[in-house]
Amino acid sequence: DVLSYLRLLVNPADDIALRRIVNTPRRGIGDTSLARLQAFAQAKGWSLSTALEHLDDAPNLSGRAQKSLAAFAALIGELMAATDALSLPELGFAVVEKSGYHAMLAAENTPEAEARLQNLDQLLADMTEFSDANPDSTLATYLEEKSLLTSADESDNNGNAITLMTLHSAKGLEFPLVFVCGLEENLFPTGRAVGDPQAIEEERRLCYVGMTRAQEQLSLTYALRRYAYGSLLATEPSRFLSEVPAELTTQNYELDRGFDRSRQRVGPPARKKVPAPQGVHYEWDAEQSPGFDEFVDQDDFLAVGQWVRHPQWGRGQIVSREGQGEKMKLSIRFGTRTKRIAVAYAQLEPA
């Protein structure tokens, strides 16, 4: 759905994209109203986007339908106007916020909606990384790249490939080698389940299902940092990892420097212990990991009430602070939204 919004911004004549999103989230635009708009557009030889610019001339549309369609047209017009002014990730954030798509999923409070929110986070993270790796990129080049990758995936059906699936769809299947990824608190188990013993137990059973799909080798992974709705935040390992008997596991830990290209500060203090499953010991390599003493002595810069600038969210005001040094976390108000950010990974500057 979000990609359809983006495609429409690049090509207003993309009727397929428009039909998909015109009532997503629901705007009171029914199939009958859309069919009448389509008939009006075809009679004039126009795209649906052009027809939206002439709603007063469209026959058989109720006043309510005209109002809803006009609001949708205004939304698309606002996003189109912002295309040149915003960076690629900023535009992605604007689409999911202004369209109401993120709010729609958050309000559903179902496992399916939670999975779609995670997919949404991944899309925004992908847009951020693409923009960082290609500073001169545009929305059109990003969509072209995604289209090429999708075409390549679809054309490679030789069977010698990784099978990617959800844990639910893995039930009843077995494979010689299995990776269960994303074993982090608030991801697996999900943030929705944390604090609900019954929901945690259900996700624990689901985790067991994933682990027991492996016939020969099982790899369990988690990330030290993950993009969450545009911010690169520290994570903590899933509680499920600590429940795996240490004598059954072999740990293989390496510091991935892949985020360097995004110009994020990724290094915690030398030899800082990382939270790990029981019986597992991880350490940072001082030679591989730059410190971030710059955060320790900047109380004035990071005081409540001060204005700062975030590389993705722009200018914001600090409304609360907790912790010190590399453990400091801030709540920052960006416009109407307040974000809780780990200072060590935020790359904040005075505004």
Backbone torsions as a table, in degrees:
resi	resn	phi	psi	omega
1	ASP	NA	-45.5	-179.5
2	VAL	-66.0	-38.9	176.9
3	LEU	-62.8	-32.6	176.9
4	SER	-66.8	-39.3	173.1
5	TYR	-57.6	-46.8	-177.3
6	LEU	-65.6	-40.5	178.8
7	ARG	-63.2	-37.6	179.6
8	LEU	-66.7	-33.3	178.2
9	LEU	-67.1	-34.1	178.9
10	VAL	-78.5	-39.5	-177.0
11	ASN	-133.3	92.7	-178.9
12	PRO	-60.1	-16.9	-179.7
13	ALA	-86.4	4.7	-180.0
14	ASP	-78.4	88.3	-177.2
15	ASP	-66.0	-31.2	179.8
16	ILE	-63.5	-45.2	178.8
17	ALA	-63.7	-42.0	-178.1
18	LEU	-64.1	-44.2	-179.3
19	ARG	-62.1	-32.2	-178.3
20	ARG	-70.3	-34.7	-171.0
21	ILE	-107.7	-8.3	-172.8
22	VAL	-59.4	-28.7	178.7
23	ASN	-122.6	29.6	177.5
24	THR	-130.1	107.8	-1.1
25	PRO	-64.4	169.5	-176.2
26	ARG	-61.6	131.1	-179.5
27	ARG	-126.2	11.6	-178.8
28	GLY	77.7	25.6	178.3
29	ILE	-106.9	102.6	-175.8
30	GLY	-83.6	174.2	-179.8
31	ASP	-62.3	-36.9	-179.2
32	THR	-64.7	-45.4	179.3
33	SER	-62.9	-41.0	179.9
34	LEU	-66.7	-38.4	178.1
35	ALA	-64.1	-39.1	178.2
36	ARG	-67.5	-38.3	175.8
37	LEU	-65.0	-40.5	178.6
38	GLN	-62.1	-43.3	179.5
39	ALA	-63.8	-40.6	177.5
40	PHE	-61.8	-43.8	-179.9
41	ALA	-64.8	-43.3	-179.3
42	GLN	-64.9	-38.9	179.3
43	ALA	-63.2	-32.3	-179.5
44	LYS	-91.8	-10.6	-176.0
45	GLY	74.7	30.3	-176.4
46	TRP	-108.7	163.3	166.1
47	SER	-78.0	166.4	177.4
48	LEU	-63.3	-35.2	178.9
49	SER	-62.6	-41.1	178.1
50	THR	-66.8	-39.1	178.5
51	ALA	-61.7	-33.9	178.6
52	LEU	-63.7	-23.0	179.6
53	GLU	-80.6	-7.8	-177.5
54	HIS	-129.0	42.4	-176.4
55	LEU	-62.7	-30.4	-179.3
56	ASP	-64.2	-22.7	-179.0
57	ASP	-95.4	-5.8	-175.9
58	ALA	-78.0	125.0	-179.2
59	PRO	-80.3	156.2	170.2
60	ASN	68.9	10.4	176.3
61	LEU	-93.5	129.9	178.4
62	SER	-69.2	162.3	178.5
63	GLY	-61.0	-37.9	179.2
64	ARG	-65.8	-42.7	179.6
65	ALA	-64.5	-42.4	178.1
66	GLN	-60.1	-41.9	-179.7
67	LYS	-64.3	-43.2	-179.6
68	SER	-67.0	-42.4	179.0
69	LEU	-66.5	-37.1	178.3
70	ALA	-65.4	-38.6	178.1
71	ALA	-65.3	-39.7	177.3
72	PHE	-64.8	-43.5	178.8
73	ALA	-61.3	-39.0	178.5
74	ALA	-65.2	-39.0	177.5
75	LEU	-61.5	-48.6	-179.8
76	ILE	-63.7	-39.5	177.9
77	GLY	-62.3	-40.4	178.4
78	GLU	-64.2	-42.7	-179.9
79	LEU	-68.5	-37.6	177.2
80	MET	-63.3	-40.3	179.6
81	ALA	-64.7	-27.8	-178.3
82	ALA	-86.2	-9.7	-173.9
83	THR	-57.5	-44.1	-178.0
84	ASP	-79.9	-22.5	-175.6
85	ALA	-87.0	-25.3	-175.3
86	LEU	-104.0	151.9	172.3
87	SER	-70.8	167.9	-178.4
88	LEU	-57.4	-51.1	178.4
89	PRO	-65.2	-36.0	178.1
90	GLU	-62.4	-37.8	178.2
91	LEU	-66.4	-40.6	176.5
92	GLY	-59.7	-44.1	178.1
93	PHE	-61.9	-41.8	-178.9
94	ALA	-62.2	-40.7	-179.1
95	VAL	-63.0	-49.1	-175.5
96	VAL	-70.4	-27.5	179.7
97	GLU	-82.7	-54.4	-173.9
98	LYS	-68.3	-30.7	178.9
99	SER	-73.0	-19.6	-175.5
100	GLY	84.5	7.1	-175.4
101	TYR	-67.0	-44.5	179.4
102	HIS	-64.4	-44.0	179.6
103	ALA	-62.2	-36.5	178.8
104	MET	-61.1	-47.4	-178.9
105	LEU	-67.8	-40.9	-179.0
106	ALA	-62.7	-33.7	-177.7
107	ALA	-76.0	-21.3	-177.3
108	GLU	-69.6	-37.4	176.0
109	ASN	53.6	50.2	176.8
110	THR	-127.7	160.2	176.6
111	PRO	-57.7	-37.5	179.6
112	GLU	-64.8	-43.0	178.7
113	ALA	-65.9	-37.5	177.9
114	GLU	-61.1	-42.6	178.4
115	ALA	-64.1	-39.1	179.4
116	ARG	-69.8	-33.8	174.8
117	LEU	-64.3	-39.5	177.2
118	GLN	-65.0	-39.9	175.5
119	ASN	-62.6	-37.7	178.8
120	LEU	-64.7	-43.5	176.2
121	ASP	-58.8	-41.7	-178.9
122	GLN	-66.1	-38.4	177.5
123	LEU	-62.8	-44.9	179.5
124	LEU	-65.5	-37.9	176.6
125	ALA	-65.0	-39.5	178.8
126	ASP	-64.3	-40.7	177.6
127	MET	-64.0	-38.4	179.1
128	THR	-65.4	-47.0	-179.0
129	GLU	-66.1	-38.5	178.0
130	PHE	-63.3	-42.2	179.2
131	SER	-65.2	-40.2	179.2
132	ASP	-65.3	-40.0	-179.2
133	ALA	-77.2	-21.4	-178.7
134	ASN	-132.6	79.1	-172.7
135	PRO	-56.6	-28.1	-178.6
136	ASP	-94.3	11.8	-176.1
137	SER	-69.0	155.9	175.5
138	THR	-122.6	172.0	176.8
139	LEU	-60.5	-38.1	-179.7
140	ALA	-63.5	-43.1	-179.6
141	THR	-68.3	-35.1	177.8
142	TYR	-63.9	-47.4	-179.4
143	LEU	-65.6	-35.2	176.8
144	GLU	-63.7	-42.7	178.3
145	GLU	-61.9	-44.0	179.6
146	LYS	-64.2	-37.3	179.7
147	SER	-66.1	-40.8	179.4
148	LEU	-65.5	-41.5	179.8
149	LEU	-65.0	-40.8	179.5
150	THR	-64.3	-42.2	179.2
151	SER	-63.0	-40.2	179.0
152	ALA	-65.2	-39.8	178.9
153	ASP	-63.0	-42.5	-176.6
154	GLU	-69.9	-29.0	-175.9
155	SER	-84.0	-13.2	-176.8
156	ASP	-100.3	88.5	-177.3
157	ASN	-117.9	38.1	-176.6
158	ASN	-81.1	-1.7	176.7
159	GLY	85.8	-18.3	179.6
160	ASN	-89.1	71.7	-172.8
161	ALA	-148.3	163.3	175.3
162	ILE	-76.2	139.2	175.0
163	THR	-96.6	118.1	-178.7
164	LEU	-104.7	126.3	-176.8
165	MET	-153.7	164.8	174.2
166	THR	-81.3	163.7	178.1
167	LEU	-64.7	-35.8	179.1
168	HIS	-62.2	-42.9	-177.5
169	SER	-75.9	-11.3	-179.7
170	ALA	-82.9	-10.2	-177.6
171	LYS	-57.9	131.8	178.4
172	GLY	87.1	-6.4	-179.2
173	LEU	-105.1	157.7	175.7
174	GLU	-140.2	148.7	-179.4
175	PHE	-141.9	149.9	177.7
176	PRO	-59.5	-41.5	-177.1
177	LEU	-126.8	129.3	-178.5
178	VAL	-131.2	135.6	170.8
179	PHE	-112.2	125.9	169.9
180	VAL	-108.2	113.0	-170.7
181	CYS	-106.9	161.1	174.6
182	GLY	75.0	32.7	179.2
183	LEU	-80.8	79.5	-178.1
184	GLU	-134.0	148.0	174.7
185	GLU	-59.2	139.9	-178.4
186	ASN	75.1	-1.1	172.1
187	LEU	-117.0	-51.2	173.7
188	PHE	-149.5	91.7	12.9
189	PRO	-73.7	154.7	-179.4
190	THR	-71.1	158.9	176.6
191	GLY	-60.3	-28.7	179.3
192	ARG	-66.8	-31.1	-176.5
193	ALA	-85.1	-25.8	-177.1
194	VAL	-60.4	129.3	-178.3
195	GLY	93.7	-6.6	178.7
196	ASP	-117.5	99.9	-175.4
197	PRO	-54.5	-38.7	-179.0
198	GLN	-66.9	-41.9	178.8
199	ALA	-67.6	-38.1	177.4
200	ILE	-61.9	-42.4	-179.7
201	GLU	-64.0	-37.8	177.8
202	GLU	-64.8	-41.6	179.3
203	GLU	-72.0	-29.5	174.8
204	ARG	-63.8	-42.6	177.5
205	ARG	-63.4	-39.0	179.4
206	LEU	-65.7	-38.9	176.9
207	CYS	-62.5	-40.4	178.0
208	TYR	-62.4	-39.9	176.8
209	VAL	-57.7	-47.0	-179.8
210	GLY	-62.1	-43.4	-178.5
211	MET	-64.0	-38.2	-175.5
212	THR	-83.1	5.9	172.9
213	ARG	-78.0	-15.8	-174.9
214	ALA	-83.6	128.1	178.3
215	GLN	-88.3	-36.6	-174.3
216	GLU	-122.1	-44.0	-175.5
217	GLN	-141.9	135.8	179.1
218	LEU	-123.3	128.3	175.8
219	SER	-116.0	128.4	178.8
220	LEU	-113.9	127.4	-174.5
221	THR	-128.6	153.1	168.9
222	TYR	-145.5	156.9	-179.7
223	ALA	-99.0	144.2	174.8
224	LEU	-74.2	-30.3	179.6
225	ARG	-138.6	146.8	179.7
226	ARG	-148.4	140.1	172.5
227	TYR	-68.6	126.1	175.5
228	ALA	-126.3	102.5	179.7
229	TYR	53.4	44.5	172.4
230	GLY	97.1	-11.1	179.7
231	SER	-113.1	136.2	177.3
232	LEU	-86.6	110.1	-172.5
233	LEU	-119.6	151.0	174.0
234	ALA	-70.0	148.5	178.4
235	THR	-120.8	171.0	171.2
236	GLU	-128.9	146.0	-176.0
237	PRO	-59.5	150.7	178.6
238	SER	-63.6	144.8	175.3
239	ARG	-60.7	-24.1	-179.3
240	PHE	-67.2	-28.2	178.3
241	LEU	-65.0	-38.5	-178.1
242	SER	-70.0	-12.5	-179.3
243	GLU	-91.3	-4.2	176.5
244	VAL	-84.2	124.9	-179.4
245	PRO	-55.4	129.1	-175.9
246	ALA	-59.9	-33.0	-176.4
247	GLU	-70.7	-11.4	179.5
248	LEU	-96.3	-1.2	-171.9
249	THR	-117.8	154.6	169.8
250	THR	-125.9	126.1	-175.7
251	GLN	-95.7	136.9	176.4
252	ASN	-133.9	104.8	-171.9
253	TYR	-121.0	128.8	175.6
254	GLU	-136.8	145.1	175.7
255	LEU	-82.8	117.3	179.0
256	ASP	-86.4	119.9	-179.7
257	ARG	-90.8	15.5	-173.6
258	GLY	-61.4	-23.4	-177.7
259	PHE	-79.8	-4.7	179.9
260	ASP	-56.2	-35.9	-176.6
261	ARG	-65.9	-20.3	178.4
262	SER	-90.7	5.9	174.2
263	ARG	61.0	31.3	176.6
264	GLN	-90.2	149.3	172.1
265	ARG	-80.1	108.7	-172.7
266	VAL	-107.5	-4.8	-170.5
267	GLY	-97.9	119.0	170.5
268	PRO	-81.4	175.6	-178.1
269	PRO	-58.1	151.0	-177.4
270	ALA	-55.9	135.7	174.6
271	ARG	60.0	31.3	174.8
272	LYS	-75.7	128.8	178.9
273	LYS	-67.5	135.2	177.2
274	VAL	-99.2	132.8	177.7
275	PRO	-53.4	132.5	-173.4
276	ALA	-142.6	163.1	175.8
277	PRO	-60.9	157.9	-179.8
278	GLN	-57.0	133.3	179.1
279	GLY	84.9	1.1	-179.1
280	VAL	-112.6	138.8	-177.7
281	HIS	-127.6	116.4	178.0
282	TYR	-116.2	146.6	174.5
283	GLU	-140.6	154.6	173.9
284	TRP	-86.8	146.1	176.5
285	ASP	-90.3	120.4	-176.3
286	ALA	-60.8	-31.9	-178.6
287	GLU	-76.1	-26.6	-178.4
288	GLN	-90.5	-19.2	-168.5
289	SER	-120.2	108.1	177.2
290	PRO	-68.0	145.0	177.6
291	GLY	-78.3	176.3	174.6
292	PHE	-138.4	63.2	177.2
293	ASP	-62.5	-19.0	-177.6
294	GLU	-61.2	-17.6	-178.6
295	PHE	-88.5	-14.1	-169.7
296	VAL	-76.2	-39.5	-171.0
297	ASP	-111.4	37.2	-176.7
298	GLN	-121.0	43.3	-178.0
299	ASP	-58.8	-39.1	-179.3
300	ASP	-65.8	-43.7	-178.8
301	PHE	-63.0	-35.9	-175.2
302	LEU	-107.8	26.9	-179.7
303	ALA	-77.8	153.7	176.1
304	VAL	-59.4	132.8	-178.4
305	GLY	99.3	-18.2	-179.9
306	GLN	-75.1	152.9	177.2
307	TRP	-99.9	134.9	-179.9
308	VAL	-132.0	169.6	178.4
309	ARG	-124.6	129.1	178.6
310	HIS	-104.2	141.3	-175.7
311	PRO	-61.3	-24.4	179.8
312	GLN	-108.1	-39.3	-173.0
313	TRP	-93.1	-8.8	177.2
314	GLY	81.4	-147.8	-173.3
315	ARG	-82.9	133.3	179.4
316	GLY	-149.4	165.4	-178.8
317	GLN	-113.5	133.5	179.0
318	ILE	-71.6	124.9	-179.1
319	VAL	-109.0	-20.7	174.8
320	SER	-159.5	160.3	-177.8
321	ARG	-146.1	143.0	174.7
322	GLU	-143.2	148.8	-179.9
323	GLY	81.6	173.3	-179.8
324	GLN	-134.1	158.9	175.1
325	GLY	55.9	-134.4	-175.7
326	GLU	-70.7	-12.6	179.3
327	LYS	-93.5	0.8	-176.0
328	MET	-66.5	136.9	174.2
329	LYS	-127.5	139.4	-177.3
330	LEU	-120.8	145.9	165.8
331	SER	-103.3	120.6	-174.1
332	ILE	-122.9	131.2	178.8
333	ARG	-91.7	116.4	175.5
334	PHE	-108.6	99.8	-176.6
335	GLY	64.4	-119.2	-179.5
336	THR	-95.1	-1.2	-175.5
337	ARG	-111.3	138.0	175.5
338	THR	-111.2	127.7	-178.7
339	LYS	-115.9	140.7	175.3
340	ARG	-99.8	121.5	-168.2
341	ILE	-129.3	137.6	171.0
342	ALA	-80.0	118.5	-173.8
343	VAL	-58.7	-35.7	-174.8
344	ALA	-60.1	-24.5	-175.1
345	TYR	-115.7	5.3	-168.6
346	ALA	-92.3	-20.0	-177.8
347	GLN	53.8	52.5	-179.8
348	LEU	-80.3	150.0	175.5
349	GLU	-133.6	154.8	174.0
350	PRO	-61.1	138.9	-178.9
351	ALA	-88.7	NA	NA
